[in-house]
Amino acid sequence: MKIIPTRTGKIYVDTDRTLEFLTVGDYGKENNIKASFLGLHKEIHGVTHKEIDLSEKWVATISSQRGCPMKCSFCDAPKVKFRGNVSRADLAYQIRTILENETVTDTKRFNVHFARMGEPTFNDEVLDFAAFDLKWLVRRYIAVSVIHPVLSTMLPYGNNRLDAYLQNWCVIKNTIYDGEAGLQLSINSTDDEQREYQFGFNSSLPLRTCSELAAKFPKPLGRKYTLNFAVTKDTILDAKKLSQLFDKEKFIVKITPIHKTQAAIGNLYDITTSYDNYDVYRQFEEPLLEEGWDVIVFVPSKEEDDDRITCGNALLSSFNKLAGDTEHD
């Protein structure tokens, strides 16, 4: 097990299990989020790094698969040789390891993102873990006010159980977590050709099919569902088209940069304006606001991207011999 300290937490790289997961704190939404519907109106022209406090908000990002079968051109996880789904015990192992390696005994909020490696909708164990294990496991270690699991999906092509899976997650969100759980659909572009390049050809469903799935979601209790757009200045985001495809009463839009992964750099994504120039976000935010959407703009610090804690990173891709060429039980 390699434990790699970062400026906001730790990355755990377990080459024996082909697992990678991490723990981080948060700068506070007033420092890295613009969301007018939440009363956060300030444009974020760069995020200043500061010491974090896990007793305020504690984020665990864990893997649902060993590697990832998707082919997203901005993500390092596909560089790790794919070894299939993690088990329910592996999910618990990741959370347990994170909790056991900190001295914090209580927090206001504990977020769990199934987003380090893997497409979670291929793994039914994620549903069972979130429904039956996560709450009691976390509370064995810390006192916590809110436990907030978040399922992020690229809406994969060829998953015949995707509809039922997402419906099950909506039930978990609305009942077991009383609305305090998240569902994030990675959309990234309203242009199907651009989406095919980003997600890998025949990897993600066409946008029209995504909207047909989303139309069947029950009304969310508490937090709305999220349409996520990881953007560069070249992203195509047609606000009017989005309004035709998705229900503003069920969804919000989240805008964040495509992060500085090795894959994004190698595939020549424009990631040079991600940190301190709000113009790259404003061009997408303003038309969405005019269309009546609730919009969150999330901006990482340079330190967070440099430490490779942001979405799309996978340090295991740097250990190819260990992570890809050695068989594991």
C-alpha positions as CSV (number, residue, x, y, z in Angstrom):
1,M,0.0,0.0,0.0
2,K,1.3,3.4,-1.0
3,I,-0.1,6.4,1.0
4,I,0.7,9.5,-0.9
5,P,0.1,12.8,1.0
6,T,-1.5,15.7,-0.8
7,R,-2.1,19.2,0.3
8,T,-5.7,18.5,1.1
9,G,-5.6,14.8,2.1
10,K,-4.2,11.4,1.0
11,I,-4.2,9.1,-2.0
12,Y,-4.1,5.4,-1.3
13,V,-2.6,3.2,-4.0
14,D,-3.0,-0.5,-3.3
15,T,-1.2,-2.3,-6.1
16,D,-1.9,-5.8,-4.5
17,R,-5.6,-5.2,-4.9
18,T,-5.4,-2.9,-7.9
19,L,-7.3,-0.3,-6.0
20,E,-6.9,3.4,-5.7
21,F,-8.9,5.7,-3.5
22,L,-8.5,9.0,-1.7
23,T,-9.6,11.3,1.1
24,V,-9.7,15.1,0.9
25,G,-11.0,18.1,2.7
26,D,-12.8,21.1,1.2
27,Y,-12.0,24.7,1.0
28,G,-15.6,25.7,1.6
29,K,-18.2,26.4,-0.9
30,E,-17.8,30.2,-0.6
31,N,-14.2,29.8,-1.9
32,N,-14.6,27.4,-4.9
33,I,-18.3,27.5,-6.0
34,K,-20.4,30.1,-7.8
35,A,-24.1,29.2,-7.6
36,S,-26.5,32.1,-7.7
37,F,-29.5,29.9,-6.6
38,L,-27.6,29.1,-3.4
39,G,-26.7,32.8,-2.8
40,L,-23.1,32.4,-4.0
41,H,-22.7,35.1,-6.6
42,K,-18.9,35.8,-6.6
43,E,-17.1,34.8,-9.7
44,I,-14.1,32.4,-8.9
45,H,-11.0,33.9,-10.4
46,G,-8.7,31.3,-8.9
47,V,-8.9,29.4,-5.7
48,T,-6.4,30.2,-3.0
49,H,-5.1,27.1,-1.2
50,K,-5.6,27.0,2.5
51,E,-5.5,24.5,5.3
52,I,-8.6,22.2,5.3
53,D,-10.7,21.0,8.2
54,L,-12.1,17.5,8.0
55,S,-14.5,18.2,10.8
56,E,-16.4,20.5,8.5
57,K,-16.5,18.4,5.3
58,W,-14.7,15.2,4.6
59,V,-14.7,13.6,1.2
60,A,-13.9,10.0,0.3
61,T,-13.5,9.1,-3.4
62,I,-13.4,5.4,-4.0
63,S,-13.2,3.0,-6.9
64,S,-16.1,0.8,-8.0
65,Q,-13.9,-1.1,-10.5
66,R,-10.3,-2.1,-10.9
67,G,-9.4,0.1,-13.8
68,C,-12.2,1.1,-16.1
69,P,-13.8,-0.4,-19.3
70,M,-14.8,3.0,-20.6
71,K,-12.5,4.8,-23.0
72,C,-12.8,8.5,-22.0
73,S,-10.1,10.4,-23.7
74,F,-9.6,12.8,-20.8
75,C,-9.2,10.1,-18.1
76,D,-6.2,8.1,-16.9
77,A,-8.2,5.2,-15.4
78,P,-8.5,3.3,-18.7
79,K,-4.7,3.1,-18.7
80,V,-4.9,0.7,-15.8
81,K,-5.5,-2.8,-17.1
82,F,-9.1,-3.6,-16.4
83,R,-9.7,-6.3,-13.7
84,G,-13.4,-6.1,-13.3
85,N,-15.7,-5.0,-10.5
86,V,-14.6,-4.6,-6.9
87,S,-16.5,-6.5,-4.3
88,R,-18.8,-5.2,-1.6
89,A,-16.0,-6.1,0.9
90,D,-13.5,-4.1,-1.2
91,L,-15.8,-1.0,-1.0
92,A,-15.9,-1.4,2.7
93,Y,-12.1,-1.8,2.8
94,Q,-11.6,1.5,1.0
95,I,-13.9,3.4,3.4
96,R,-12.5,1.6,6.5
97,T,-8.9,2.4,5.4
98,I,-9.7,6.1,4.9
99,L,-11.3,6.3,8.3
100,E,-8.7,4.4,10.2
101,N,-5.9,6.6,8.9
102,E,-7.2,9.9,10.3
103,T,-7.5,11.2,13.9
104,V,-10.7,13.1,13.2
105,T,-13.5,11.7,15.4
106,D,-16.5,13.8,14.1
107,T,-17.5,15.7,11.1
108,K,-20.5,17.7,9.9
109,R,-20.5,16.0,6.5
110,F,-19.0,12.8,5.1
111,N,-19.3,12.6,1.3
112,V,-18.6,9.4,-0.6
113,H,-18.0,9.6,-4.4
114,F,-17.9,6.4,-6.4
115,A,-15.6,8.1,-8.9
116,R,-11.9,7.3,-8.6
117,M,-11.8,4.4,-11.0
118,G,-14.6,2.6,-12.8
119,E,-18.1,3.0,-14.1
120,P,-20.3,2.2,-11.1
121,T,-23.4,1.2,-13.0
122,F,-21.7,-2.0,-14.1
123,N,-21.3,-3.0,-10.4
124,D,-24.5,-4.0,-8.4
125,E,-22.4,-4.2,-5.3
126,V,-22.3,-0.4,-5.2
127,L,-26.1,-0.4,-4.7
128,D,-26.0,-2.9,-1.9
129,F,-23.1,-1.2,-0.2
130,A,-24.7,2.2,-0.2
131,A,-28.1,0.8,0.9
132,F,-27.0,-1.5,3.7
133,D,-23.3,-0.9,4.7
134,L,-22.2,2.6,4.3
135,K,-24.1,4.3,7.1
136,W,-23.3,1.9,9.9
137,L,-19.6,1.5,8.7
138,V,-18.9,5.3,8.8
139,R,-20.7,5.7,12.2
140,R,-18.5,2.9,13.7
141,Y,-15.6,5.3,13.4
142,I,-16.8,8.9,13.6
143,A,-19.8,11.0,14.7
144,V,-21.3,12.5,11.6
145,S,-24.3,14.7,10.9
146,V,-24.8,14.0,7.2
147,I,-23.6,11.0,5.1
148,H,-23.8,11.9,1.4
149,P,-23.0,9.2,-1.2
150,V,-22.8,10.4,-4.8
151,L,-23.1,8.1,-7.9
152,S,-21.5,9.5,-11.0
153,T,-22.1,7.7,-14.3
154,M,-21.0,8.2,-17.9
155,L,-24.3,6.5,-19.0
156,P,-22.5,3.6,-20.7
157,Y,-23.6,2.1,-24.0
158,G,-24.3,-1.6,-23.9
159,N,-25.4,-1.8,-20.2
160,N,-28.8,-3.4,-20.6
161,R,-29.5,-2.9,-16.9
162,L,-28.7,0.8,-16.8
163,D,-32.3,1.9,-16.5
164,A,-33.1,-0.4,-13.6
165,Y,-29.8,0.4,-11.9
166,L,-30.5,4.2,-11.9
167,Q,-34.0,3.7,-10.8
168,N,-32.7,1.7,-7.8
169,W,-30.2,4.4,-7.0
170,C,-33.0,7.0,-7.0
171,V,-34.9,4.9,-4.5
172,I,-31.8,4.7,-2.3
173,K,-31.4,8.5,-2.6
174,N,-35.0,9.3,-1.8
175,T,-35.7,6.7,1.0
176,I,-32.6,5.4,2.7
177,Y,-30.8,8.8,2.6
178,D,-33.9,11.0,2.8
179,G,-32.7,12.9,-0.3
180,E,-29.2,13.4,1.0
181,A,-27.5,11.4,-1.8
182,G,-26.4,12.5,-5.2
183,L,-26.8,11.3,-8.8
184,Q,-24.6,12.9,-11.4
185,L,-24.9,12.2,-15.1
186,S,-21.7,13.1,-17.0
187,I,-23.0,14.8,-20.1
188,N,-20.0,17.1,-21.0
189,S,-21.4,18.3,-24.3
190,T,-24.7,18.7,-26.1
191,D,-23.1,17.6,-29.4
192,D,-23.1,13.8,-29.9
193,E,-20.0,13.9,-32.1
194,Q,-18.0,15.8,-29.5
195,R,-19.4,13.4,-26.8
196,E,-18.2,10.4,-28.8
197,Y,-14.7,11.7,-28.9
198,Q,-14.7,12.6,-25.2
199,F,-16.2,9.3,-23.9
200,G,-14.8,7.0,-26.5
201,F,-16.8,5.8,-29.5
202,N,-19.7,3.6,-28.6
203,S,-18.9,4.1,-24.9
204,S,-21.7,6.5,-23.8
205,L,-25.3,6.6,-24.9
206,P,-26.5,9.2,-27.4
207,L,-27.8,12.3,-25.6
208,R,-31.4,11.7,-26.7
209,T,-31.3,8.2,-25.1
210,C,-29.8,9.7,-22.0
211,S,-32.7,12.2,-21.8
212,E,-35.2,9.4,-22.2
213,L,-33.7,7.5,-19.3
214,A,-33.7,10.7,-17.2
215,A,-37.3,11.4,-17.9
216,K,-38.3,8.3,-16.0
217,F,-36.5,9.3,-12.8
218,P,-38.8,10.0,-9.9
219,K,-39.0,13.5,-8.5
220,P,-35.9,13.9,-6.4
221,L,-36.3,14.4,-2.6
222,G,-34.0,17.0,-1.3
223,R,-31.2,17.7,-3.8
224,K,-31.9,17.6,-7.5
225,Y,-30.0,15.3,-9.8
226,T,-27.0,16.8,-11.6
227,L,-26.0,17.2,-15.2
228,N,-22.3,17.5,-15.2
229,F,-20.3,19.3,-17.8
230,A,-16.5,19.1,-17.7
231,V,-15.6,21.9,-20.1
232,T,-12.8,23.6,-22.0
233,K,-13.3,26.7,-24.1
234,D,-14.1,24.4,-27.1
235,T,-17.0,22.6,-25.4
236,I,-20.4,22.7,-27.1
237,L,-23.1,23.4,-24.6
238,D,-26.4,24.5,-26.2
239,A,-28.6,25.7,-23.3
240,K,-31.8,25.7,-25.3
241,K,-31.2,22.1,-26.5
242,L,-30.5,21.1,-22.9
243,S,-33.8,22.6,-21.8
244,Q,-35.6,20.5,-24.5
245,L,-34.0,17.3,-23.3
246,F,-34.0,17.5,-19.5
247,D,-36.4,18.7,-16.8
248,K,-35.3,21.8,-14.8
249,E,-37.5,20.7,-12.0
250,K,-35.4,17.5,-11.5
251,F,-31.9,18.6,-12.6
252,I,-29.3,21.2,-12.0
253,V,-26.3,21.9,-14.2
254,K,-22.7,21.6,-12.8
255,I,-19.8,23.2,-14.7
256,T,-16.2,22.2,-13.9
257,P,-13.0,22.1,-15.9
258,I,-11.6,19.0,-17.6
259,H,-8.8,18.3,-15.2
260,K,-5.1,18.2,-15.9
261,T,-4.8,14.4,-16.3
262,Q,-2.1,12.7,-18.3
263,A,-4.7,11.6,-20.8
264,A,-6.1,15.2,-21.2
265,I,-2.6,16.6,-21.7
266,G,-1.7,13.8,-24.2
267,N,-5.0,14.3,-26.2
268,L,-4.4,18.1,-26.4
269,Y,-7.4,19.3,-24.4
270,D,-7.2,23.0,-23.6
271,I,-6.7,23.0,-19.9
272,T,-4.6,26.2,-19.6
273,T,-7.5,28.5,-18.4
274,S,-9.0,26.2,-15.8
275,Y,-7.7,27.9,-12.7
276,D,-7.8,31.7,-12.7
277,N,-9.9,32.9,-15.6
278,Y,-13.6,32.7,-15.1
279,D,-14.3,33.6,-18.7
280,V,-14.1,29.9,-19.7
281,Y,-17.0,29.2,-17.3
282,R,-19.1,32.4,-17.9
283,Q,-19.6,31.6,-21.6
284,F,-21.5,28.5,-20.5
285,E,-23.1,29.7,-17.3
286,E,-24.9,32.8,-18.6
287,P,-26.9,31.1,-21.4
288,L,-28.0,28.5,-18.9
289,L,-29.1,31.1,-16.4
290,E,-31.0,32.8,-19.1
291,E,-32.8,29.5,-19.8
292,G,-33.8,29.3,-16.1
293,W,-31.4,26.6,-15.0
294,D,-29.9,26.3,-11.5
295,V,-26.1,26.3,-12.2
296,I,-23.2,25.4,-10.0
297,V,-19.7,26.3,-11.2
298,F,-17.0,24.4,-9.4
299,V,-13.4,25.5,-9.7
300,P,-10.5,23.5,-8.3
301,S,-7.3,25.0,-7.0
302,K,-4.0,24.6,-8.9
303,E,-2.8,22.5,-5.9
304,E,-5.7,20.1,-6.2
305,D,-5.0,19.4,-9.9
306,D,-1.3,19.2,-9.4
307,D,-1.8,16.7,-6.6
308,R,-4.0,14.6,-9.0
309,I,-6.9,14.3,-6.7
310,T,-9.4,15.6,-9.2
311,C,-11.7,13.4,-11.4
312,G,-10.0,11.5,-14.2
313,N,-6.7,10.9,-12.5
314,A,-5.4,7.4,-11.6
315,L,-1.9,7.1,-10.2
316,L,-2.1,3.3,-10.7
317,S,-1.6,4.2,-14.4
318,S,2.0,5.1,-13.4
319,F,2.6,1.6,-12.1
320,N,1.7,-0.3,-15.2
321,K,3.8,-3.4,-14.5
322,L,2.2,-3.8,-11.0
323,A,-1.3,-2.6,-11.9
324,G,-1.6,-4.2,-15.3
325,D,0.7,-7.1,-15.9
326,T,0.5,-8.9,-12.6
327,E,-2.5,-11.2,-11.9
328,H,-4.4,-10.6,-8.8
329,D,-6.9,-12.7,-6.9
